[in-house]
Amino acid sequence: KAVKEGMLEKRSDGLLQLWKKKRCILTEEGLLLIPPKHPPPPQQQPQQQPAPPAEPAAKIKELHFSNMKTVDCVERKGKYVYFTVVMAEGKEIDFRCAQEQGWNAAITLQMVQYKNRQAILAVRS
């Protein structure tokens, strides 16, 4: 289930490192990054008719909290907040959003809650 939805800008990995808009869905498990023209992921609802052919699902990126280390490098410049999601394998993904959107705080909070749930499950088993 979605905890937060909206637009974030992600810095591309290429040479130019352009900021690209992504539609983002924050869940209790992680962050989904969807190209803005891509249809939303299917919800649990009765099937009426087959959906029109969409872009391949590979275009949707999931940053799962199990693979996420930290959300850091928060910097406020102008109207934007810049932050970095550091993955377990050391990969860093840069994002920016309007300051009032609070994406960095929301992602951090969900990640901490996820890690706490995992720790509780580990202690119980």
N, C-alpha and C positions, 0 to 999 in steps of 0.2 A: 504494500500500500504506500502511496506517495505521502511523504512528510512535508515536502516542499517541491514546488515546480516553478520553472521560470527560465530566463535566459542568462547564460554566463558566456564570457568570452574566454577562449582557450588559445594559448600561444602555440602556433604550429611548430613542429620539429624541424622543418626545412631550413634552408639557408636564410630565407627572408624573415622567418619568425613572425609571420603575420598573425594578428588577432582574428580569430574566427568565431562567429556566434554559434553557440550550441544550445539547443533546448535541453534543459537538465531536469531530471527527476531524482530527488533524494528520497531513498527508502530506508528502512531499518537495516538493510543489508549492504547498501552502497550507493554509488552515484551513477546514474545512467546518463550518457552523453549522446544526444541524438542530433544529427544534422537538421537544421531548421526546416528544410523542405520535406523531411522524412515523416511518414505518418506515425502517430503515437503507437507504442507497443499495444498489442491486443489486451483488452480488459476481460475479466470473466463475465461474459454476457452471452445470452442465447445467440446461436448462429442464424442470421437471416439469409444472407447471400454471400457468395465468395467475395472477398475483398479484391480490389483491383491490384494487379501486380505492383509490388513496391520495390524499392531498392533492396539489395541483399542485406540480411540482418547483420552482416559483418560491419556495416556502417555504424551500428549502434555499439558504443563502447560501454562496458560496465567496469567501474572502478570499485571492486568489492572491498569491504572493510577488512576482510581477512588478509588482503594483500597490501593494505595501507599502513604506513608507519606513523606519519604525522601530517598535520596541516600547519605550515609555518611561513616564515618570511612575510608576515603581514606588513604592508606599507600603504599609507594613504597618500595619494598624490592627486590633486585636483578633485574631480568628482568620483574617482575610482579607488577601490580597495584592491590591491594586488596580493595574491597569496599563492603558495606552492603546496601541492599535494605530493608528499614523498612516499613512493611505493616501497614495499619490502625489498625488492631487488635493487633499490637505489635510484630507480628512474624518478625524475622530478617532472611534474606537470604544472605549468604556470597558468593561473586563471586571473581574471579581473572581473569586477562587477561594480555597479553603482554602490556607493557607501551605504545607502539606506537599505539595501537588499539583505545584508547580513549573511550571505552565503557561507563565508568562511566559518562563522560561529555555528551555523546550523550543521555544516558538515562535521566540524570538530565534535559537537555535542552528540550527534548520531554515532560517530566512530567510537567515542568513549563509551556510550551505552552498549554498543555492539561488543566491544572488548570486555566490558563488565559481564555481560550475559555469557560470553564464552568462558570467562574465568570461573563463574559460578557453576557452569556445566562441568568444567574440568574438576573442580573441587568435589562435586557430587559423585562423579564417576570413579 
